[in-house]
Amino acid sequence: MIMVVLPFNSSVNTITGNGNAANQGGVSGFLGSSMVVRNAVISGNSGFGLQLSLKSNAQLIASTIQNNVAGGGTGDGIRLMFGSGLLISPPNTVVSGNAGFGLQCTDGESSVVNTGLLALSGNGLGGVSGSCTGF
């Protein structure tokens, strides 16, 4: 058997400066969507950085979510709503300098796995909200 190992090509996707008080910016998964966020920089958006709503799911890998502001919302780095789920995979993701929580779960039905892989610092309302639970 011959195994070929291909090099990992790193590409950084940048989502920045989106949204306003009437229409929040950042990346949003809505109504049962699934996504993988890898090697992304999500910064300077109004309202939130990454939001999952209505039973949406995401995997978060090696990204940076920072400096998202409160315009139209709390400015959470990551927000999970209405039964959504988040799997955080290595390497670590940095969540820092957001106006709200680094990770906010707005209901008891939303869950997150591997919060230890989040490098949290300087978020205005704290690191992980007390309402976030594992699956």
Backbone bond lengths (Angstrom), bond angles and torsions (degrees), N, CA, C in turn:
res aa  C-N    CA-C-N  psi(-1)  N-CA   C-N-CA  omega(-1)  CA-C   N-CA-C  phi
1 M - - - 1.429 - - 1.520 108.92 -
2 I 1.312 115.99 134.49 1.463 122.42 176.77 1.520 108.08 -109.77
3 M 1.325 114.99 130.29 1.454 119.31 177.79 1.519 108.65 -114.26
4 V 1.303 115.85 130.13 1.456 121.52 178.04 1.524 108.11 -107.53
5 V 1.306 116.30 126.94 1.459 121.28 177.46 1.520 107.71 -106.97
6 L 1.309 115.09 119.89 1.457 119.66 179.59 1.521 109.65 -91.67
7 P 1.332 117.61 143.90 1.466 118.93 178.59 1.518 110.66 -66.34
8 F 1.319 114.77 147.88 1.460 120.20 176.28 1.523 107.70 -81.91
9 N 1.309 115.94 118.42 1.457 120.53 178.34 1.521 108.80 -92.74
10 S 1.318 115.46 112.59 1.458 120.10 -179.03 1.519 109.68 -82.73
11 S 1.306 115.18 126.47 1.455 119.75 172.25 1.511 107.11 -130.91
12 V 1.297 116.76 135.40 1.450 120.99 -178.85 1.519 108.43 -102.95
13 N 1.311 115.24 125.97 1.459 122.10 176.40 1.517 106.98 -99.13
14 T 1.326 117.74 131.33 1.454 121.81 -176.63 1.519 110.54 -115.25
15 I 1.327 115.93 125.71 1.460 123.17 176.04 1.519 105.13 -122.47
16 T 1.320 117.80 106.32 1.456 120.38 -173.42 1.526 112.40 -145.22
17 G 1.329 115.18 147.90 1.457 121.52 173.15 1.516 115.27 70.71
18 N 1.323 118.44 27.07 1.467 121.46 -178.09 1.518 111.01 -99.01
19 G 1.330 115.93 152.24 1.449 122.82 173.00 1.516 114.27 89.30
20 N 1.330 114.12 170.00 1.459 123.43 176.11 1.523 107.73 -154.61
21 A 1.335 117.69 -173.76 1.462 120.55 -176.29 1.525 112.75 -60.20
22 A 1.317 118.13 -31.98 1.469 121.63 -178.50 1.523 112.59 -85.60
23 N 1.321 117.80 -31.49 1.466 122.93 -176.74 1.521 109.13 -133.84
24 Q 1.349 115.74 108.06 1.455 119.36 -177.21 1.521 111.53 -67.98
25 G 1.336 115.39 151.75 1.464 121.49 -177.33 1.504 112.31 -106.00
26 G 1.316 116.48 -158.79 1.452 121.99 -178.75 1.522 111.20 88.59
27 V 1.333 116.03 -158.23 1.462 122.75 -179.70 1.519 107.55 -109.49
28 S 1.331 117.04 131.20 1.453 120.89 -176.02 1.525 110.91 -131.49
29 G 1.349 115.29 128.39 1.457 121.88 170.90 1.514 107.75 -105.46
30 F 1.329 117.80 130.76 1.453 121.61 -170.65 1.521 110.64 -136.43
31 L 1.314 117.46 141.53 1.456 125.71 171.74 1.536 113.74 56.77
32 G 1.332 115.14 63.80 1.460 121.03 174.19 1.516 115.47 73.93
33 S 1.304 118.22 21.56 1.470 120.08 179.57 1.528 110.41 -79.91
34 S 1.326 115.69 159.47 1.458 123.03 175.93 1.517 108.40 -128.87
35 M 1.342 116.28 140.78 1.463 119.30 179.67 1.520 110.56 -151.06
36 V 1.314 114.41 159.33 1.459 122.72 171.02 1.522 106.04 -119.01
37 V 1.335 115.83 125.47 1.461 121.72 177.11 1.521 106.21 -111.12
38 R 1.336 115.92 110.68 1.462 121.41 -175.53 1.524 109.25 -131.75
39 N 1.330 115.27 134.93 1.471 121.43 176.88 1.520 111.98 53.15
40 A 1.318 117.15 43.14 1.461 121.38 -179.24 1.521 110.08 -107.77
41 V 1.324 115.34 148.96 1.460 122.54 168.66 1.518 105.47 -114.59
42 I 1.339 115.89 114.63 1.463 122.49 -179.20 1.519 105.81 -116.60
43 S 1.330 117.21 104.79 1.467 119.28 -172.01 1.521 112.53 -146.29
44 G 1.330 114.58 154.18 1.453 121.44 172.68 1.513 115.04 64.09
45 N 1.323 117.75 25.08 1.464 121.21 178.09 1.516 109.78 -91.00
46 S 1.310 116.92 157.48 1.451 122.21 -179.48 1.522 110.16 -94.14
47 G 1.328 118.08 117.85 1.457 122.59 175.27 1.512 114.61 109.36
48 F 1.309 120.62 -52.32 1.463 124.24 179.37 1.527 108.34 -164.78
49 G 1.340 115.13 165.10 1.459 119.96 173.45 1.516 110.57 -93.44
50 L 1.339 116.45 -58.82 1.471 123.31 178.85 1.517 107.71 -128.81
51 Q 1.324 116.95 126.20 1.466 121.41 178.71 1.526 109.94 -127.91
52 L 1.335 116.15 134.43 1.456 122.52 174.20 1.522 107.43 -120.27
53 S 1.326 116.99 130.52 1.459 120.97 -175.07 1.519 111.29 -139.01
54 L 1.323 116.25 151.06 1.459 124.45 175.85 1.528 113.10 53.57
55 K 1.353 114.34 64.79 1.468 123.42 175.28 1.521 114.23 60.93
56 S 1.322 116.91 33.21 1.465 121.88 174.27 1.525 108.86 -87.70
57 N 1.330 116.83 156.14 1.455 122.53 -177.91 1.512 109.92 -134.65
58 A 1.342 115.58 148.79 1.465 119.97 177.37 1.514 110.10 -147.39
59 Q 1.327 114.64 154.96 1.451 123.04 169.41 1.525 105.73 -113.19
60 L 1.326 116.85 132.10 1.463 122.83 -176.33 1.517 108.57 -117.09
61 I 1.352 116.24 123.95 1.457 121.32 -174.14 1.529 109.51 -135.87
62 A 1.325 117.09 126.06 1.465 123.70 168.20 1.521 114.13 46.05
63 S 1.309 117.17 52.83 1.457 120.91 -177.50 1.524 110.53 -122.61
64 T 1.323 115.83 173.76 1.457 122.93 176.77 1.517 108.11 -128.87
65 I 1.340 116.32 125.46 1.457 121.99 178.35 1.519 105.96 -124.92
66 Q 1.343 116.25 109.22 1.462 118.22 -171.32 1.523 113.33 -148.86
67 N 1.323 114.08 155.19 1.463 123.52 171.26 1.522 113.98 55.72
68 N 1.327 117.30 35.00 1.458 120.89 173.24 1.522 107.64 -84.18
69 V 1.329 116.86 137.76 1.463 121.89 -169.31 1.519 111.84 -106.44
70 A 1.336 116.10 170.25 1.457 121.71 -170.70 1.526 115.44 -81.61
71 G 1.286 121.41 -2.63 1.464 121.99 -176.50 1.515 113.41 -49.15
72 G 1.313 118.04 111.31 1.459 121.85 179.26 1.513 114.80 80.92
73 G 1.291 119.41 -4.84 1.462 123.54 179.87 1.511 109.05 -162.70
74 T 1.331 117.11 -165.66 1.466 119.78 -176.78 1.524 113.25 -84.56
75 G 1.321 118.49 -14.15 1.458 120.13 -177.80 1.514 112.90 80.03
76 D 1.348 117.44 29.64 1.462 120.32 176.93 1.524 110.55 -64.12
77 G 1.335 115.89 145.70 1.459 119.31 172.69 1.523 109.80 -65.36
78 I 1.344 115.64 -53.31 1.464 122.99 178.31 1.528 107.34 -128.61
79 R 1.332 116.67 132.68 1.472 121.02 178.19 1.522 109.12 -129.41
80 L 1.344 116.58 126.69 1.461 122.83 176.08 1.526 108.37 -110.43
81 M 1.335 116.32 130.84 1.462 121.28 -176.19 1.525 111.24 -135.72
82 F 1.330 116.77 149.43 1.458 124.68 168.61 1.527 113.96 50.84
83 G 1.337 116.22 56.84 1.457 121.39 172.71 1.515 115.81 77.13
84 S 1.311 117.74 27.36 1.469 121.28 -179.81 1.520 110.86 -90.38
85 G 1.338 116.76 161.36 1.452 121.58 -177.95 1.510 112.47 -133.79
86 L 1.337 115.81 148.15 1.463 121.72 -179.93 1.516 109.09 -133.76
87 L 1.332 116.36 129.62 1.462 124.07 173.48 1.520 106.75 -109.78
88 I 1.328 116.66 119.95 1.463 121.17 178.33 1.522 107.02 -101.23
89 S 1.334 115.64 124.22 1.468 121.50 -176.84 1.522 110.19 -115.85
90 P 1.353 117.34 154.60 1.462 119.78 179.09 1.528 111.22 -70.79
91 P 1.316 117.41 157.01 1.460 127.67 -2.36 1.528 111.86 -74.26
92 N 1.345 114.89 172.67 1.455 121.42 -173.99 1.523 113.82 -55.05
93 T 1.334 114.78 153.05 1.458 123.42 171.33 1.521 107.48 -111.46
94 V 1.327 116.89 135.19 1.458 122.96 179.19 1.523 108.84 -92.54
95 V 1.337 116.30 127.85 1.468 122.23 177.06 1.524 106.05 -128.19
96 S 1.339 116.86 105.02 1.463 119.38 -172.18 1.520 112.87 -147.27
97 G 1.329 114.60 152.88 1.455 121.32 171.88 1.516 116.02 67.55
98 N 1.325 118.04 17.05 1.463 120.80 178.35 1.527 109.39 -82.11
99 A 1.333 117.46 151.71 1.463 121.34 -177.29 1.526 112.03 -66.81
100 G 1.320 118.25 -35.24 1.464 122.62 -178.79 1.515 111.24 -98.26
101 F 1.341 116.20 -144.19 1.463 122.15 175.38 1.524 110.02 -73.56
102 G 1.329 116.11 155.02 1.450 119.94 169.61 1.521 109.23 -65.12
103 L 1.344 116.18 -45.62 1.465 123.56 177.54 1.523 108.29 -136.50
104 Q 1.321 117.01 117.44 1.462 123.22 -178.90 1.525 109.92 -118.33
105 C 1.327 117.38 125.58 1.460 122.86 170.77 1.522 106.44 -106.56
106 T 1.308 117.81 122.56 1.464 120.19 -173.34 1.526 113.09 -91.42
107 D 1.339 118.14 -3.23 1.465 120.49 -178.95 1.521 109.69 -151.51
108 G 1.328 116.48 164.32 1.454 121.95 -179.18 1.517 114.57 -75.56
109 E 1.312 117.63 -7.41 1.467 121.57 -179.80 1.520 113.03 -91.22
110 S 1.307 118.52 -17.28 1.467 121.78 179.13 1.518 109.38 -83.85
111 S 1.346 117.73 144.60 1.455 121.78 -177.06 1.519 111.57 -140.11
112 V 1.326 113.63 160.48 1.458 121.03 -179.83 1.529 108.76 -142.93
113 V 1.336 115.97 145.63 1.464 122.15 177.97 1.519 108.93 -121.31
114 N 1.341 116.56 137.36 1.463 124.31 174.83 1.525 114.03 75.08
115 T 1.324 118.12 43.88 1.467 119.45 177.51 1.532 111.87 -60.99
116 G 1.331 117.55 -20.33 1.465 121.43 177.02 1.521 113.01 -64.43
117 L 1.334 117.82 -14.32 1.465 121.36 178.02 1.528 111.72 -91.58
118 L 1.339 116.85 7.75 1.460 120.96 174.07 1.527 108.60 -98.08
119 A 1.317 117.22 126.60 1.456 122.21 172.75 1.521 106.22 -91.78
120 L 1.333 116.61 96.75 1.465 123.58 -173.15 1.522 110.61 -99.26
121 S 1.355 116.49 132.70 1.459 119.48 174.22 1.523 110.53 -162.82
122 G 1.317 115.49 145.07 1.453 122.24 170.57 1.517 116.39 64.98
123 N 1.330 118.43 22.44 1.464 120.57 177.28 1.535 108.32 -84.41
124 G 1.335 117.32 133.84 1.450 123.03 -169.81 1.520 115.69 -55.40
125 L 1.342 118.27 -38.89 1.466 121.27 -178.54 1.523 113.03 -101.78
126 G 1.328 117.24 -0.63 1.460 121.31 178.24 1.511 112.71 121.19
127 G 1.338 115.77 -177.43 1.456 121.84 -177.51 1.512 113.23 -76.19
128 V 1.345 117.34 -83.11 1.456 123.36 -178.11 1.526 108.39 -113.01
129 S 1.328 117.23 128.27 1.470 120.06 179.41 1.532 109.14 -65.84
130 G 1.330 116.16 151.16 1.459 121.86 -178.26 1.515 113.77 -64.90
131 S 1.310 118.62 -15.56 1.472 121.83 -178.29 1.529 112.93 -84.55
132 C 1.328 118.91 -4.23 1.471 120.97 179.70 1.523 110.31 -81.85
133 T 1.349 115.80 128.88 1.463 121.24 -179.96 1.518 109.61 -127.63
134 G 1.333 116.17 164.85 1.455 121.06 173.92 1.517 110.91 -78.75
135 F 1.312 116.50 168.92 1.461 121.31 -179.46 1.513 110.10 -65.24
